[in-house]
Amino acid sequence: MLDIGFWELVLVFVIALVVLGPERLPGAARQVGLWVRRIRGLAHVAQQELERELKISELRQQLHDNPDLKTLQSVREDLQRLRRLPAQSIQPPPPSSKPGEPTPNPSPQDPQP
């Protein structure tokens, strides 16, 4: 991550010791440690969120490119088209007295007994 060697850390410690003094150095080191921990936590959360968004994006792309999805969409479109068709009732033929014999159709002009 950061390319800081041993001598750079010693130099920072000596400068902090001279600037802050031996009384305030432990408190300042503790405070810096807390800041570093918070920054690492925030970086970890941001990294997890980016990875999650990347996975979601990859899944969406795979779902979009899936040929089964295209078939499913065409079936869905066919079903919607069929739902739009007017409902047609299919009535069974009236029963006949003999099989194979056509049944007479009563006309509206014939009187009913």
N, C-alpha and C positions, 0 to 999 in steps of 0.2 A: 504494500500500500504506500506508505511513506518510506522513502529510502534515507532513514536517519541512522547513522552509525553510533558507536559507543562514544567517540570523542565529541560528536555534536551534542549528545545528551550531557556529557560532563561540562561542556562549555555553557549550555543553557542553565545547568544547575549552579555553576559558579556565578554567572551573571545574576540569577535570581537571588542567590545568597547575598551578593553585594548590594543589590537594589532593595530587597525586602528586609534583609537582616535575619538573624537566626530565630528571633521570636515569632515573626509573622510567616516564615517560610513553610512550616508544617500546615498551617491553615490554608495558605495559598495552594499548596500541593494537593490538599484534600479537595479544595474547590475546583481545581483544574481536573482532577480525577473525576469529579461528578459531571463536569461539562463534557469530558471525553466520553463518559458512559452514556450520557444523554444523546450526544451526537451519533454514537454508534447505534444506539437504539432506534433513532430516527432514520438512520441510513438503512438499518435492517428492515424496518417497516416499509420504507419506500421501495426497497429491493423486492420484498415479498409482493407488494401491490403491483409493481411493474411486471413481475413474473406471472401473476394471476391474470392481469390484463392481456399479456402476451398469449397465455394459454387459451383464454376466451376468444381472442382474435383468431388463433389457429383453429379452434373448434368451429367457429363460424365459417372460416374458409373451407374446411373439410366438409362441413354440412352443405355449403353452397355448391361445392364441386362434386358432391355425391350423386352418381347417376340414379340411384334408387329414389332420391328426393325428386328428381325430375319426373320419374314415373309416377310417384305419389302425387305430385302436383297435377299431372295430366289426368289422373283418375279423379282427383278432387274437382277439377274443372268439368269433367264429364258428368259427375254427380250434380254439380250446380246447374249445368245445362239441362239435365233431366228434371230437376226440381222446377225449373222455369216452364217446362211444357205444361199445357193445360191438362188437368186430370181427365182422362177419358174413362168412362165406365164401360166395362165389358159385361154385357148381359148374356147369360146362358140362353140357348134356344128353348122355347117352350116344349114341354114333353109331348111326344106324339103317341098315338095309339099303337102303331106298329113300327118296328124299327125299319128305317130306310124309307118310310112314307113321309112325304112332306106334309107339314101341318098347314091347315088353311089359315090364312091371315084374315081375321075379322076386319072388315072395313068399317069405318065410322058411320057409314050410311045404313048398315044392316041393323035392324032392330034387335035388341037384346031380349031373350025370352024371360 
